[in-house]
Amino acid sequence: MTTILVTGATGTLGRQVSERLRTAGADVRGLSRRSPSYAVDLRDGKGLDAAVEGADAIVHCASTPRGGDDRAAGFLIDAAKRAGTPHLLYISIVGVDRLPLGYYTVKRRVERMIEDSGLGSTILRTTQFHDLVLRILSGAAKLPVLPVPSGVRVQPVDSGEVADRLAALALGEPAGRVPDLGGPEVRAFTDLAGAFLKAGGRKRRVVPVRLAGQAYAGYRRGDHLAPGHAVGTVTFEEFLDRRHRHPA
């Protein structure tokens, strides 16, 4: 039986990857700070060796915009080397090599660390999840109007489809940097805001807001998009409909 360690196993993506791998017959070790079996804090790496030992592959989903992903990846890579793990799979983001955001810069650094580690590896970049777009719009909708970044387009992808791809890659051989996975549609943020309001039966005036800075300019250029890899099939409206029918 294939043994696969999934970091961030209680998160939006890690949970779904774990479910798919178990369905495929893999022995899944779910690693997180609160895991009943593999409780590891990647910020200090304690307990990693026991979690990694004997794993055929590691799917590294754990991540935080608060910083420290590179430090955590260092602990994970070192443990994988000591254990002789043959395959380390990492989920990254389209645009990490183009957008001047701190979180993206660290994600790109982790990519390089994995590429230079000498381990067999696979790196998949995806566009933003529907969940992230929903979280941004839900927060903004608390205001009397709904502000959205002016001139920005988004290509949201369903996290379940990303989980499908990651699980398939984890059960295969190391493949290096694989083709990006983008959502089915490139949409104006204002358009997605309208879909969000309609799905929830809300009424707000959508107000495009022009921002400053190089990162915003990159978003306006579309540095975070992958129109040539629009392989996802679930639209934002379909995602919202599913959430309303089956609330978490």
C-alpha positions as CSV (number, residue, x, y, z in Angstrom):
1,M,0.0,0.0,0.0
2,T,1.3,3.5,-0.9
3,T,1.9,5.7,2.1
4,I,1.4,9.4,1.6
5,L,2.0,12.2,4.1
6,V,-0.2,15.3,3.6
7,T,0.8,18.5,5.4
8,G,-2.0,21.0,6.2
9,A,-4.4,18.0,6.2
10,T,-7.2,19.9,8.0
11,G,-7.2,22.8,5.6
12,T,-9.5,23.5,2.6
13,L,-7.2,21.7,0.1
14,G,-5.3,19.2,2.3
15,R,-8.5,17.7,3.6
16,Q,-9.8,17.1,0.1
17,V,-6.5,15.7,-1.1
18,S,-6.5,13.3,1.8
19,E,-10.0,12.1,1.1
20,R,-9.2,11.4,-2.6
21,L,-6.0,9.6,-1.7
22,R,-7.9,7.4,0.8
23,T,-10.5,6.6,-1.8
24,A,-7.7,5.6,-4.2
25,G,-6.5,3.1,-1.5
26,A,-3.5,5.0,-0.2
27,D,-2.5,5.0,3.5
28,V,-2.7,8.7,4.3
29,R,-0.9,10.4,7.2
30,G,-2.6,13.7,7.9
31,L,-0.2,16.1,9.4
32,S,-1.3,19.3,11.1
33,R,-0.7,21.0,14.5
34,R,-4.0,19.4,15.8
35,S,-3.7,16.0,14.1
36,P,-4.6,13.1,16.5
37,S,-1.9,11.0,14.9
38,Y,0.7,13.3,13.4
39,A,0.6,16.5,15.4
40,V,3.5,18.5,14.0
41,D,4.1,22.2,14.0
42,L,6.1,22.9,10.9
43,R,7.4,26.1,12.4
44,D,9.8,24.1,14.5
45,G,9.8,20.7,12.8
46,K,9.5,18.7,16.0
47,G,8.1,15.2,15.3
48,L,8.6,15.5,11.6
49,D,11.0,12.5,11.3
50,A,8.5,10.1,12.7
51,A,5.8,11.4,10.4
52,V,8.0,11.2,7.3
53,E,9.6,7.9,7.9
54,G,8.4,5.3,5.4
55,A,6.3,7.7,3.4
56,D,6.4,7.1,-0.4
57,A,5.3,10.7,-1.1
58,I,4.7,14.0,0.7
59,V,2.0,16.4,-0.5
60,H,2.9,19.8,1.0
61,C,-0.3,21.8,1.3
62,A,0.5,23.6,4.5
63,S,0.9,27.4,4.0
64,T,0.2,30.7,5.7
65,P,0.3,34.3,4.5
66,R,1.6,35.3,7.9
67,G,5.1,34.2,6.9
68,G,7.5,31.3,7.7
69,D,6.6,29.0,4.8
70,D,10.3,28.8,3.7
71,R,11.4,27.9,7.2
72,A,8.8,25.2,7.4
73,A,9.8,23.9,4.0
74,G,13.4,23.7,5.1
75,F,12.4,21.4,8.0
76,L,10.3,19.3,5.8
77,I,13.0,18.9,3.1
78,D,15.6,18.0,5.6
79,A,13.3,15.3,7.2
80,A,12.5,14.0,3.7
81,K,16.2,13.7,2.9
82,R,16.9,11.8,6.1
83,A,14.1,9.4,5.4
84,G,14.9,9.0,1.7
85,T,11.4,10.1,0.6
86,P,11.2,9.6,-3.1
87,H,8.6,12.2,-4.0
88,L,7.8,15.7,-2.6
89,L,4.8,17.4,-4.2
90,Y,4.2,21.1,-3.7
91,I,1.2,23.3,-4.4
92,S,2.1,26.8,-5.5
93,I,0.3,29.8,-7.2
94,V,0.3,31.2,-10.7
95,G,2.3,34.4,-10.7
96,V,4.7,33.8,-7.8
97,D,7.5,34.6,-10.2
98,R,5.9,37.8,-11.4
99,L,3.9,39.5,-8.7
100,P,5.9,41.5,-6.0
101,L,4.0,40.3,-3.0
102,G,5.7,39.0,0.1
103,Y,3.6,35.8,0.3
104,Y,4.3,35.1,-3.4
105,T,8.0,35.8,-3.0
106,V,8.2,33.2,-0.2
107,K,6.2,30.6,-2.3
108,R,8.7,31.1,-5.1
109,R,11.6,30.6,-2.7
110,V,10.1,27.4,-1.5
111,E,9.8,26.2,-5.1
112,R,13.5,26.8,-5.6
113,M,14.3,25.1,-2.3
114,I,12.4,22.0,-3.5
115,E,13.9,22.1,-7.0
116,D,17.4,22.4,-5.5
117,S,16.9,19.7,-2.8
118,G,17.9,16.7,-4.8
119,L,14.6,15.0,-4.0
120,G,12.2,13.8,-6.6
121,S,9.7,16.5,-6.8
122,T,6.5,17.8,-8.5
123,I,5.4,21.4,-8.4
124,L,1.8,22.5,-9.4
125,R,0.8,26.1,-9.7
126,T,-2.9,27.0,-9.7
127,T,-4.9,30.2,-10.0
128,Q,-6.8,31.5,-7.0
129,F,-9.5,29.3,-5.4
130,H,-13.2,30.2,-5.5
131,D,-13.0,30.0,-1.7
132,L,-10.5,32.9,-1.6
133,V,-12.7,35.1,-3.9
134,L,-15.7,34.3,-1.8
135,R,-13.8,35.2,1.4
136,I,-12.7,38.6,0.0
137,L,-16.2,39.4,-1.2
138,S,-17.8,38.3,2.0
139,G,-15.6,40.6,4.0
140,A,-16.1,43.5,1.7
141,A,-19.9,43.0,1.7
142,K,-20.0,44.0,5.4
143,L,-19.7,47.6,4.2
144,P,-22.6,49.7,2.8
145,V,-21.2,49.3,-0.7
146,L,-19.1,46.5,-2.1
147,P,-15.6,47.8,-3.0
148,V,-13.6,45.7,-5.5
149,P,-10.2,46.4,-7.2
150,S,-10.7,48.3,-10.4
151,G,-9.5,46.7,-13.6
152,V,-8.6,43.4,-12.0
153,R,-9.6,40.1,-13.6
154,V,-9.6,36.8,-11.8
155,Q,-9.6,33.1,-12.9
156,P,-10.9,31.3,-9.9
157,V,-10.6,27.5,-9.8
158,D,-12.4,24.9,-7.7
159,S,-10.4,23.5,-4.8
160,G,-11.9,20.1,-5.4
161,E,-10.5,20.0,-8.9
162,V,-7.1,21.0,-7.6
163,A,-7.4,18.2,-5.1
164,D,-8.1,15.8,-7.9
165,R,-5.0,16.8,-9.7
166,L,-2.8,16.7,-6.7
167,A,-4.0,13.3,-5.7
168,A,-3.3,11.9,-9.2
169,L,0.2,13.5,-9.2
170,A,1.0,12.1,-5.7
171,L,0.2,8.6,-6.9
172,G,2.5,9.0,-9.9
173,E,6.2,9.6,-10.3
174,P,8.0,12.9,-9.7
175,A,7.3,15.2,-12.7
176,G,9.1,18.4,-12.0
177,R,7.1,21.6,-12.8
178,V,3.8,20.4,-14.3
179,P,1.4,22.5,-16.4
180,D,-0.5,25.2,-14.5
181,L,-4.1,24.6,-13.5
182,G,-6.4,27.5,-14.1
183,G,-10.1,28.0,-13.6
184,P,-12.5,27.8,-16.5
185,E,-13.1,31.6,-16.9
186,V,-11.2,34.8,-16.7
187,R,-13.7,37.2,-15.1
188,A,-13.7,40.9,-14.1
189,F,-13.7,41.1,-10.3
190,T,-16.8,43.4,-10.6
191,D,-18.5,40.6,-12.5
192,L,-17.8,38.1,-9.8
193,A,-19.0,40.6,-7.2
194,G,-22.3,40.8,-9.0
195,A,-22.6,37.0,-9.1
196,F,-21.9,36.9,-5.4
197,L,-24.6,39.4,-4.6
198,K,-27.1,37.7,-6.8
199,A,-26.5,34.3,-5.3
200,G,-27.0,35.6,-1.8
201,G,-30.0,37.8,-2.6
202,R,-28.1,40.9,-1.5
203,K,-28.3,44.4,-2.8
204,R,-25.1,46.5,-2.7
205,R,-23.6,48.9,-5.1
206,V,-20.4,47.5,-6.5
207,V,-17.7,50.2,-6.4
208,P,-14.5,49.7,-8.4
209,V,-11.6,51.1,-6.4
210,R,-8.3,52.0,-8.0
211,L,-5.3,51.0,-5.8
212,A,-1.6,51.9,-5.9
213,G,1.5,49.9,-5.9
214,Q,3.4,47.4,-8.1
215,A,1.4,44.4,-7.0
216,Y,-1.8,46.1,-8.0
217,A,-0.3,46.9,-11.4
218,G,0.7,43.3,-11.8
219,Y,-2.9,42.2,-11.1
220,R,-4.2,44.7,-13.7
221,R,-1.7,43.2,-16.2
222,G,-3.0,39.7,-15.4
223,D,0.3,38.3,-14.0
224,H,-1.8,36.0,-11.8
225,L,-3.8,34.5,-14.7
226,A,-3.3,31.3,-16.8
227,P,-5.7,31.7,-19.7
228,G,-3.8,29.1,-21.7
229,H,-4.4,26.5,-18.9
230,A,-8.2,27.0,-18.3
231,V,-8.7,23.4,-17.5
232,G,-11.0,23.7,-14.5
233,T,-14.7,23.2,-15.2
234,V,-16.5,24.5,-12.1
235,T,-17.6,28.1,-12.6
236,F,-17.9,30.6,-9.7
237,E,-21.7,30.6,-10.0
238,E,-21.7,26.8,-9.7
239,F,-19.4,27.0,-6.7
240,L,-21.7,29.5,-5.0
241,D,-24.8,27.4,-5.8
242,R,-23.2,24.4,-4.2
243,R,-22.3,26.4,-1.1
244,H,-25.8,27.6,-0.7
245,R,-27.2,24.1,-1.2
246,H,-24.7,22.4,1.1
247,P,-23.4,25.0,3.6
248,A,-20.3,24.0,5.5
